[in-house]
Amino acid sequence: MKNARALTMLLLAIALGLCAVVLASRWLLQQAGTGSTRIVVAAADVNLGQRLAPEMLTQADWPAGSVPAGALTEPAALGGRVLKSSLLRGEPLTEAKLAPLGTLGGLSAVIAEGKRAITVRVNDVIGVAGFALPGNFVDIIVNTERDGAPAGQPGKERFISKIVLERILVLAVAQEVNRDDTKPRVVNAVTLEVTPEQAENLDLARSVGTLSLALRNQVDPKPGTTAGATKVSLLNEAPAPPVTPAPAPLLMSPWPAMTMHAPRAPRPQPAPPKPAGPALAGPLRHCSGVINGLGSGTECF
């Protein structure tokens, strides 16, 4: 009796549990059906710069609470539009990923408003071993000869390496603009997106020196302000004093040198000797010599 009652309660609990599961699943299906939106997604991988065709797009159900901003719903109205960002299969298409109406396909559709595209020649070293791919940011370094460098220090301060442009977007490598390829590629040309002023500086830099690309972090906006590197700063040397040219040596004559003497001052003449005679006292008197026969004497008056 007791076992029958326990078995009945167990069967009833199982039946109620199954009913709860069925009702919950139906409710979830109804919520999913009423809370979804059909949006346009890519039917295949599409690269930036391509013109859209009907076979490249399709519609898919998307949860209403997570629809991307600017998502499109009518694929028929997108024929002929140009992508300015690559799309993967199943990725939603938004207005922000499309170039303006009337834009032709190609690289010009990728260039941002107010920017320019300029191409520089690179090799496996300058191009960071092929790791500078479309969508990456690079710094431009120029090695050149400075104006007004000291003539006596040709190897010290004359040449300098300096970062002249920072955080420059790589638009294309060679003739490809695909940004989804992560495999490095060694090419001979890289196309960069710059402002008009940066385009002028870059054109001057490649004409006065050699260029190198420095790959930088995608999300690092900090500027790398430096004074540039010279041989003195590289070797941590004190700048050498300016070289003073030595005076020209004097020519030696085979003849003995003649010494020029300054004219001598005349020697002072000795005073005439005073006449010998007895010292006279009193007022000055006139004396004269007197000869008397064989004798002589002096008479004063």
Secondary structure, 3 states (H helix, E strand, C coil): CHHHHHHHHHHHHHHHHHHHHHHHHHHHHHHHHHCEEEEEEECCCECCCCECCHHHEEEEEEEHHHCCCCECCCHHHHCCCEECCCECCCCECEHHHECCCCCCCCHHHCCCCCCEEEEEECCCCCCHHHCCCCCCEEEEEEEEECCCCCCCCCCCCCEEEEEEEEEEEEEEECCECCCCCCCCCCCCEEEEEECHHHHHHHHHHHHHEEEEEEECCCCCCCCCCCCCECHHHHHCCCCCCCCCCCCCCCCCCCCCCCCCCCCCCCCCCCCCCCCCCCCCCCCCCCEEEEEECCEEEEEEC
